Amino acid sequence: MPFLEIAIFLLSCFAIIISSKWVIGSLSKLARSLGWKEYVVAFFTISLGAVLPELTIGVRAAIEGIPELSLGNIIGQNIILLTFAVAVCSLVVKGIVVQSRTVRGGTAFAAFSVTLPFILLHDGNLSRLNGLMLIAVFLLYILWLFRKEDRFVKNYAYGGEEIEGTTGYLKYFLMFLGSFILVVLSAEGIIFAAKEFAVILNAPEALIGILLVGAGVALPEIYFSLKLATKGRSWMILGGLTGAVAMSSTLVLGIVVLINPITIIDFSPYVFSRFFLILSGIILWFFVRTSNKLTKKEAVFLFIIYFSFLFTELYFGELFI
């Protein structure tokens, strides 16, 4: 049994949870003192906390010559965020409010963004040109997001003491920097363990990314979304989750592809995950579009999608065959 690899993987996932929490905490603290608005914080600081591990892992995987691991990681995390994370938070707050046009627009873009990479992959290649296209799509979304100032009327209330003086800002900046370094080191541990798992289980790196790495790096976002849920900031949950999905599927994947283009000869590791990812995005968008609040039944349905994905991958996939 690969006890050492399992220990390294679990320890690295735990370190990413803690370091991502510190990243979000330090940025949120700075955001409150600088007078940032709530949706800006939800989209950038919360989403950044979710995709920072993913981006770090993606860049390292691309440099190591295994960008497929990053693609699998992105797919796995996004399925979890669009189903399991949304469902858990919805049950905690007894329904996530989705009346905001911005939240609905963000959910629609998330559904589109998870589909776009597979459209570009129709010929089995994600080229550097495709990477630039993905980044351009993300930038276009940012332009749309900031088009109207009324989306940023409400200041973000972090709920702590104000930062006073240059020393205070320096303290939280150094906290952010130290947390980022820990994220990078944790990503190294996850990549090492993932590569070993692929060899031991004789499974494609993409499948390891989908099932194991994706689940590991989704933990920080689930944790922080649950904290928002317990504090009653339900509408910020979807802002953070859909922002993370959008960033990872466009910006993060685009950067990875710029470093190392992806060529897929065997699509078998992506057969089920591709279907469930696109289904998750469309179903969540449909729920958000047709009601003002995610209901308990809708949350249960999202749970069913997620556990169906797990069962299908484990039972029919290549990991344990």
C-alpha positions as CSV (number, residue, x, y, z in Angstrom):
1,M,0.0,0.0,0.0
2,P,1.3,3.5,-0.9
3,F,1.1,4.8,2.7
4,L,3.8,7.5,2.2
5,E,2.0,8.8,-0.9
6,I,-1.4,8.8,0.8
7,A,0.1,10.6,3.8
8,I,1.8,13.2,1.6
9,F,-1.5,13.7,-0.3
10,L,-3.6,14.1,2.8
11,L,-1.1,16.4,4.5
12,S,-0.8,18.6,1.4
13,C,-4.6,18.8,1.0
14,F,-4.9,19.9,4.7
15,A,-2.1,22.5,4.2
16,I,-3.9,23.8,1.1
17,I,-7.1,24.2,3.2
18,I,-5.3,26.2,5.9
19,S,-3.2,28.3,3.5
20,S,-6.2,29.1,1.3
21,K,-8.1,30.1,4.4
22,W,-5.3,32.5,5.3
23,V,-5.1,33.9,1.8
24,I,-8.9,34.6,1.8
25,G,-8.7,36.0,5.3
26,S,-5.9,38.4,4.6
27,L,-7.4,39.6,1.3
28,S,-10.8,40.0,2.8
29,K,-9.4,42.0,5.7
30,L,-7.6,44.3,3.3
31,A,-10.7,44.5,1.1
32,R,-12.8,45.8,4.0
33,S,-10.3,48.5,4.9
34,L,-9.9,49.6,1.3
35,G,-13.7,49.9,0.9
36,W,-14.2,47.1,-1.7
37,K,-17.7,46.1,-2.6
38,E,-19.3,42.7,-1.7
39,Y,-19.5,41.2,-5.1
40,V,-15.9,42.2,-5.9
41,V,-14.8,40.4,-2.8
42,A,-16.9,37.4,-3.5
43,F,-15.7,37.1,-7.1
44,F,-12.0,37.9,-6.6
45,T,-10.9,37.1,-3.0
46,I,-13.2,34.0,-2.5
47,S,-12.7,32.7,-6.0
48,L,-9.0,33.4,-5.9
49,G,-8.8,31.4,-2.7
50,A,-10.4,28.5,-4.6
51,V,-8.4,28.7,-7.8
52,L,-5.0,29.7,-6.4
53,P,-4.2,26.0,-5.5
54,E,-5.6,25.0,-8.8
55,L,-3.5,27.5,-10.7
56,T,-0.4,26.5,-8.8
57,I,-1.0,22.8,-9.4
58,G,-1.8,23.6,-13.1
59,V,1.4,25.6,-13.7
60,R,3.6,23.0,-12.0
61,A,1.8,20.2,-13.9
62,A,2.4,22.0,-17.2
63,I,6.1,22.5,-16.4
64,E,6.3,18.8,-15.4
65,G,4.9,17.9,-18.8
66,I,1.6,16.5,-17.5
67,P,-1.0,19.3,-18.3
68,E,-3.7,16.5,-18.4
69,L,-3.4,16.3,-14.7
70,S,-4.4,20.0,-14.5
71,L,-7.3,19.5,-16.9
72,G,-8.6,16.6,-14.8
73,N,-8.2,18.6,-11.7
74,I,-10.2,21.5,-13.1
75,I,-13.0,19.1,-14.2
76,G,-13.1,17.3,-10.9
77,Q,-13.2,20.4,-8.8
78,N,-15.8,22.1,-10.9
79,I,-18.2,19.2,-10.7
80,I,-17.9,19.3,-6.9
81,L,-18.4,23.1,-6.7
82,L,-21.4,23.1,-9.0
83,T,-23.2,20.2,-7.3
84,F,-22.0,19.1,-3.8
85,A,-20.8,22.5,-2.6
86,V,-23.9,24.4,-3.8
87,A,-26.2,21.7,-2.3
88,V,-24.5,21.6,1.1
89,C,-24.6,25.4,1.5
90,S,-28.2,25.5,0.2
91,L,-29.3,23.1,2.9
92,V,-27.3,25.0,5.6
93,V,-29.0,28.3,4.8
94,K,-32.3,26.7,3.8
95,G,-32.1,28.0,0.3
96,I,-29.6,30.2,-1.5
97,V,-31.2,33.5,-2.7
98,V,-30.6,34.0,-6.4
99,Q,-32.6,37.1,-7.2
100,S,-29.5,39.2,-8.3
101,R,-29.1,39.6,-12.0
102,T,-25.3,39.4,-11.5
103,V,-25.6,36.1,-9.7
104,R,-27.7,34.7,-12.5
105,G,-25.4,36.1,-15.1
106,G,-22.4,34.6,-13.3
107,T,-24.1,31.2,-13.2
108,A,-24.8,31.3,-16.9
109,F,-21.2,32.2,-17.6
110,A,-20.0,29.3,-15.4
111,A,-22.2,26.9,-17.4
112,F,-20.8,28.3,-20.6
113,S,-17.2,28.2,-19.3
114,V,-17.3,24.5,-18.4
115,T,-18.5,23.7,-21.9
116,L,-16.1,25.9,-23.9
117,P,-12.9,23.8,-23.3
118,F,-14.6,20.7,-24.7
119,I,-15.7,22.6,-27.7
120,L,-12.1,23.7,-28.3
121,L,-11.0,20.1,-27.7
122,H,-13.1,18.7,-30.6
123,D,-9.9,17.9,-32.5
124,G,-8.1,16.5,-29.4
125,N,-5.9,19.6,-29.0
126,L,-5.9,22.6,-26.8
127,S,-3.3,24.8,-28.4
128,R,-1.7,28.1,-27.2
129,L,-4.2,29.9,-29.5
130,N,-7.0,28.1,-27.6
131,G,-5.3,29.2,-24.4
132,L,-5.4,32.8,-25.5
133,M,-9.1,32.4,-26.5
134,L,-9.9,31.1,-23.0
135,I,-8.2,34.0,-21.3
136,A,-9.9,36.4,-23.7
137,V,-13.3,35.0,-22.8
138,F,-12.5,35.5,-19.1
139,L,-11.5,39.1,-19.7
140,L,-14.7,39.7,-21.7
141,Y,-16.7,38.4,-18.7
142,I,-14.8,40.8,-16.4
143,L,-15.7,43.7,-18.6
144,W,-19.3,42.7,-18.5
145,L,-19.1,42.2,-14.7
146,F,-17.8,45.8,-14.2
147,R,-20.1,47.4,-16.7
148,K,-22.6,48.7,-14.2
149,E,-21.6,50.3,-10.9
150,D,-24.9,49.4,-9.2
151,R,-23.6,45.9,-8.8
152,F,-21.0,47.2,-6.3
153,V,-23.1,49.4,-4.1
154,K,-22.8,47.4,-0.9
155,N,-19.5,47.5,1.0
156,Y,-18.1,44.2,2.2
157,A,-18.3,43.8,6.0
158,Y,-15.6,41.4,7.1
159,G,-16.4,41.5,10.7
160,G,-13.2,42.3,12.5
161,E,-11.1,45.2,13.6
162,E,-10.0,47.8,11.2
163,I,-6.4,47.9,9.8
164,E,-4.6,50.9,11.2
165,G,-1.4,52.4,9.7
166,T,1.2,51.1,7.3
167,T,2.2,48.4,9.8
168,G,-1.2,46.8,9.7
169,Y,-1.4,46.7,5.9
170,L,2.2,45.2,5.8
171,K,1.2,42.6,8.4
172,Y,-1.7,41.3,6.2
173,F,0.3,41.6,3.0
174,L,3.0,39.4,4.5
175,M,0.3,37.0,5.8
176,F,-1.0,36.7,2.2
177,L,2.6,36.2,0.9
178,G,3.4,33.5,3.4
179,S,0.1,31.7,2.8
180,F,0.7,31.8,-1.0
181,I,4.1,30.2,-0.5
182,L,2.5,27.4,1.6
183,V,0.0,26.9,-1.2
184,V,2.8,26.4,-3.7
185,L,4.6,23.9,-1.4
186,S,1.3,22.0,-0.8
187,A,0.7,21.9,-4.6
188,E,4.2,20.3,-5.0
189,G,3.1,17.6,-2.5
190,I,-0.2,16.9,-4.3
191,I,1.5,16.7,-7.7
192,F,4.1,14.3,-6.3
193,A,1.4,12.1,-4.8
194,A,-0.8,12.2,-7.9
195,K,2.0,11.1,-10.1
196,E,2.8,8.2,-7.8
197,F,-0.9,7.2,-7.6
198,A,-1.0,7.1,-11.4
199,V,1.9,4.7,-11.5
200,I,0.7,2.5,-8.6
201,L,-2.9,2.3,-9.9
202,N,-1.8,2.2,-13.6
203,A,-4.4,4.9,-14.3
204,P,-4.2,8.0,-16.5
205,E,-3.1,11.3,-14.8
206,A,-6.3,12.9,-16.0
207,L,-8.4,10.4,-14.1
208,I,-6.3,10.9,-10.9
209,G,-6.9,14.6,-11.4
210,I,-10.6,14.2,-11.8
211,L,-11.2,12.0,-8.8
212,L,-8.5,12.7,-6.3
213,V,-6.8,16.0,-7.0
214,G,-10.0,17.8,-7.9
215,A,-11.6,16.7,-4.6
216,G,-8.6,17.8,-2.6
217,V,-8.3,21.3,-4.0
218,A,-12.1,21.8,-3.8
219,L,-12.0,21.6,0.0
220,P,-10.9,25.2,0.6
221,E,-13.8,26.6,-1.4
222,I,-16.3,24.3,0.3
223,Y,-15.0,25.3,3.7
224,F,-15.2,29.0,3.0
225,S,-18.6,28.8,1.4
226,L,-19.9,27.0,4.5
227,K,-18.6,29.8,6.6
228,L,-20.5,32.3,4.4
229,A,-23.6,30.2,4.8
230,T,-23.3,30.1,8.6
231,K,-22.9,33.9,8.6
232,G,-26.0,34.5,6.5
233,R,-24.3,35.8,3.4
234,S,-26.1,33.3,1.2
235,W,-26.0,35.3,-2.1
236,M,-22.2,35.6,-1.9
237,I,-21.9,31.8,-2.0
238,L,-22.9,31.5,-5.6
239,G,-20.7,34.5,-6.4
240,G,-17.7,32.7,-5.0
241,L,-18.6,29.3,-6.4
242,T,-19.4,30.4,-9.9
243,G,-16.5,32.7,-9.9
244,A,-14.2,29.8,-9.1
245,V,-15.7,27.7,-11.8
246,A,-15.4,30.5,-14.4
247,M,-11.8,31.3,-13.4
248,S,-10.6,27.7,-13.5
249,S,-12.2,26.8,-16.8
250,T,-11.0,29.9,-18.6
251,L,-8.2,31.8,-16.9
252,V,-6.4,28.9,-15.2
253,L,-6.8,26.5,-18.0
254,G,-5.7,29.1,-20.5
255,I,-2.5,29.8,-18.6
256,V,-1.8,26.1,-18.3
257,V,-2.2,25.6,-22.1
258,L,0.0,28.6,-22.8
259,I,2.8,26.9,-20.9
260,N,2.2,23.4,-22.3
261,P,-0.5,22.7,-24.9
262,I,-2.7,19.6,-24.2
263,T,-3.1,16.8,-26.8
264,I,-5.6,14.1,-26.0
265,I,-5.4,10.8,-27.9
266,D,-7.5,8.7,-25.6
267,F,-10.8,10.5,-24.5
268,S,-11.9,7.5,-22.3
269,P,-10.9,9.2,-19.0
270,Y,-13.1,12.1,-19.8
271,V,-16.2,10.3,-21.1
272,F,-18.3,10.4,-17.9
273,S,-16.7,13.5,-16.3
274,R,-17.3,15.6,-19.4
275,F,-21.0,14.6,-19.4
276,F,-21.5,15.2,-15.7
277,L,-19.6,18.6,-15.7
278,I,-21.7,20.0,-18.6
279,L,-24.9,18.6,-17.0
280,S,-24.0,20.1,-13.6
281,G,-23.5,23.6,-15.2
282,I,-26.7,23.5,-17.2
283,I,-28.9,22.1,-14.3
284,L,-27.6,24.8,-11.8
285,W,-28.1,27.5,-14.4
286,F,-31.7,26.2,-14.9
287,F,-32.4,26.2,-11.2
288,V,-31.1,29.8,-10.8
289,R,-32.9,31.0,-13.9
290,T,-36.3,29.6,-13.0
291,S,-36.6,30.6,-9.3
292,N,-35.5,33.2,-6.8
293,K,-34.2,30.6,-4.3
294,L,-32.6,27.2,-4.5
295,T,-35.0,24.8,-2.8
296,K,-34.3,21.7,-0.7
297,K,-35.5,19.5,-3.6
298,E,-33.1,21.2,-6.0
299,A,-30.2,20.7,-3.5
300,V,-31.0,17.0,-3.2
301,F,-31.0,16.8,-7.0
302,L,-27.6,18.3,-7.1
303,F,-26.4,15.7,-4.6
304,I,-27.8,13.0,-6.8
305,I,-25.8,14.3,-9.8
306,Y,-22.6,14.4,-7.8
307,F,-22.9,10.9,-6.3
308,S,-24.0,9.5,-9.6
309,F,-20.8,11.0,-11.1
310,L,-18.7,9.3,-8.3
311,F,-20.5,6.0,-8.7
312,T,-20.1,6.1,-12.5
313,E,-16.4,7.0,-12.4
314,L,-15.5,4.4,-9.8
315,Y,-17.7,1.6,-11.2
316,F,-17.2,2.0,-14.9
317,G,-14.0,4.1,-15.0
318,E,-10.5,2.9,-15.3
319,L,-9.2,3.6,-11.8
320,F,-10.0,0.3,-10.2
321,I,-10.4,-1.9,-13.2
